[in-house]
Amino acid sequence: MSVTELPHKPWTVRNVIDFSNDRDGVVIVAHPYREYGLGNLAKNFSFDAIEVLNGGTSPRLNRLVENLAKEMGLP
């Protein structure tokens, strides 16, 4: 089943996670250490996975994300 609607605003992290969970979705943090990413705030939420390797992200930031995923026990 695919979701065809958007979450209700405001699009906060919590609201988007709840929206996805209510629809049996998968929550993946995309490039958390890029300019508008969650960074270390990601540790405050429950996700299913983290995007660890992104070609548009520097190798240094990709390594930070890999460490974050390991720390949080996420694929």
Backbone hydrogen bonds in HBPLUS format (Angstrom, degrees):
<---DONOR---> <-ACCEPTOR-->    atom                        ^
c    i                          cat <-CA-CA->   ^        H-A-AA   ^      H-
h    n   atom  resd res      DA  || num        DHA   H-A  angle D-A-AA Bond
n    s   type  num  typ     dist DA aas  dist angle  dist       angle   num
A0012-THR N   A0010-PRO O   2.91 MM   2  5.68 133.1  2.13 105.7  91.5     1
A0016-VAL N   A0012-THR O   3.01 MM   4  6.22 162.6  2.04 156.3 160.3     2
A0017-ILE N   A0013-VAL O   2.96 MM   4  6.15 163.3  1.99 155.6 160.6     3
A0018-ASP N   A0014-ARG O   2.91 MM   4  6.07 168.9  1.92 154.7 157.9     4
A0019-PHE N   A0015-ASN O   2.93 MM   4  6.01 157.4  1.98 142.8 149.5     5
A0020-SER N   A0016-VAL O   2.98 MM   4  6.18 164.1  2.01 149.1 152.8     6
A0021-ASN N   A0017-ILE O   2.83 MM   4  6.06 167.2  1.85 157.4 161.4     7
A0022-ASP N   A0018-ASP O   2.88 MM   4  5.97 156.5  1.93 150.3 156.2     8
A0023-ARG N   A0020-SER O   3.04 MM   3  5.25 144.2  2.17 103.0 113.9     9
A0025-GLY N   A0020-SER O   2.72 MM   5  4.64 165.1  1.74 146.6 142.9    10
A0024-ASP N   A0021-ASN O   3.16 MM   3  4.98 163.7  2.19 110.3 109.2    11
A0048-ASP N   A0027-VAL O   2.81 MM  21  5.23 156.0  1.86 145.9 153.7    12
A0049-ALA N   A0027-VAL O   3.28 MM  22  6.69 141.6  2.44 151.5 152.5    13
A0029-VAL N   A0049-ALA O   3.01 MM  20  6.48 157.8  2.06 147.0 146.7    14
A0051-GLU N   A0029-VAL O   2.82 MM  22  6.01 175.0  1.82 167.8 166.1    15
A0034-ARG N   A0031-HIS O   3.27 MM   3  5.78 170.5  2.28 119.2 120.8    16
A0039-GLY N   A0032-PRO O   2.62 MM   7  4.82 140.7  1.77 124.2 133.9    17
A0037-GLY N   A0034-ARG O   2.95 MM   3  5.18 169.6  1.96 122.2 124.3    18
A0041-LEU N   A0038-LEU O   3.11 MM   3  5.33 142.0  2.26 138.1 133.0    19
A0042-ALA N   A0039-GLY O   3.16 MM   3  6.02 168.0  2.17 121.5 125.0    20
A0043-LYS N   A0040-ASN O   3.08 MM   3  5.81 161.1  2.12 118.2 122.8    21
A0044-ASN N   A0041-LEU O   2.90 MM   3  5.56 165.9  1.92 121.6 126.4    22
A0045-PHE N   A0042-ALA O   3.18 MM   3  5.67 168.6  2.19 119.8 121.0    23
A0057-THR N   A0054-ASN O   3.03 MM   3  5.35 162.8  2.06 117.0 120.2    24
A0062-ASN N   A0058-SER O   2.90 MM   4  6.21 158.0  1.95 156.1 163.3    25
A0063-ARG N   A0059-PRO O   2.96 MM   4  6.20 149.0  2.06 145.9 153.2    26
A0064-LEU N   A0060-ARG O   3.10 MM   4  6.46 150.9  2.19 141.8 149.8    27
A0065-VAL N   A0061-LEU O   2.95 MM   4  6.25 155.0  2.01 150.1 156.5    28
A0066-GLU N   A0062-ASN O   2.93 MM   4  6.19 153.8  2.00 144.1 151.6    29
A0067-ASN N   A0063-ARG O   2.96 MM   4  6.25 158.8  2.01 150.0 155.0    30
A0068-LEU N   A0064-LEU O   2.92 MM   4  6.20 151.8  2.00 144.2 152.6    31
A0069-ALA N   A0065-VAL O   2.86 MM   4  6.15 162.1  1.89 156.1 159.8    32
A0070-LYS N   A0066-GLU O   3.03 MM   4  6.30 158.9  2.07 147.5 153.2    33
A0071-GLU N   A0067-ASN O   2.87 MM   4  6.06 162.4  1.90 150.6 155.8    34
A0072-MET N   A0068-LEU O   2.88 MM   4  6.10 151.2  1.96 150.6 158.2    35
A0073-GLY N   A0069-ALA O   2.88 MM   4  5.88 111.3  2.36 135.6 152.4    36
A0074-LEU N   A0069-ALA O   2.86 MM   5  4.98 165.9  1.88 147.1 148.8    37
A0073-GLY N   A0070-LYS O   3.09 MM   3  4.94 148.3  2.19  96.6 106.4    38
